[in-house]
Amino acid sequence: MGDTDGKDEKHEAPPSGSAVRDDASESSCYATEDDEETQIHLGPKISIKEHLEKDKDDESLRRWKEQLLGSVDVSQAEVQEPDVKILSLTIISAGRDDIVLQIPESGNQKGLWFTLKEGSKYNLKFSIKVSNDIVCGLKYTNTVWKTGIKVDSSKEMLGTFSPQAEPYTHVMPEEVTPSGMFARGSYSAKTKFVDDDNKCYLELNYTFDIQKDWPKS
């Protein structure tokens, strides 16, 4: 889940997680029929060292780039593709212990992944590891179905991330699960993380429940 079209808008709809899927195909991980955005064709990719040298005479821009790159070794001359991994998903709800979910390597979570209480407020927190190079315009998308009918579709622009040793932590805006007899039951969801080039770094298909009460520990 996330803000639809990047706006600060809350949904009363189910949440979403995500997972690394190393074997995901281009047909599933790149543009899909649900993607309505026009693809932008970017110029050739250049190395981090070339990025810095390109604007070395602009002091303010150079400092901004160095701040973005942090401790990255800029002496590398070769062009490397950024590597993005989602390490974990945490569901945060006030008054309860956090639900920490490790991401399955296959990208497909077997069986019920988690259960939420109807009408509860929550935030999703992702742990994101970026390696090799800067990833530009990382975007989160999520689609949820109930009994085969799409009930929610959302997206959020997360931003641009430079590679670093420690994972980034990104907390999504607060949301509220739906409530009522018709809201309870089982849901299926698909979550993706893609960049400006529509390159998909991870995809997860999973199921979750919304019930009258939280599951007993």
Sequence and secondary structure as in RCSB ss.txt:
>XXXX:A:sequence
MGDTDGKDEKHEAPPSGSAVRDDASESSCYATEDDEETQIHLGPKISIKEHLEKDKDDESLRRWKEQLLGSVDVS
QAEVQEPDVKILSLTIISAGRDDIVLQIPESGNQKGLWFTLKEGSKYNLKFSIKVSNDIVCGLKYTNTVWKTGIK
VDSSKEMLGTFSPQAEPYTHVMPEEVTPSGMFARGSYSAKTKFVDDDNKCYLELNYTFDIQKDWPKS
>XXXX:A:secstr
   GGG S   SS      B TT  HHHHS  TT  S          HHHHHHHTTT HHHHHHHHHHHTT  TT
  S    EEEEEEEEEE TTS  EEEE  TTSEEEEEEEEEETT EEEEEEEEEEESS EEEEEEEEEEEETTEE
EEEEEEEEEEE   SS EEEE   EE   STTT EEEEEEEEEE TT  EEEEEEEEEEEESS    
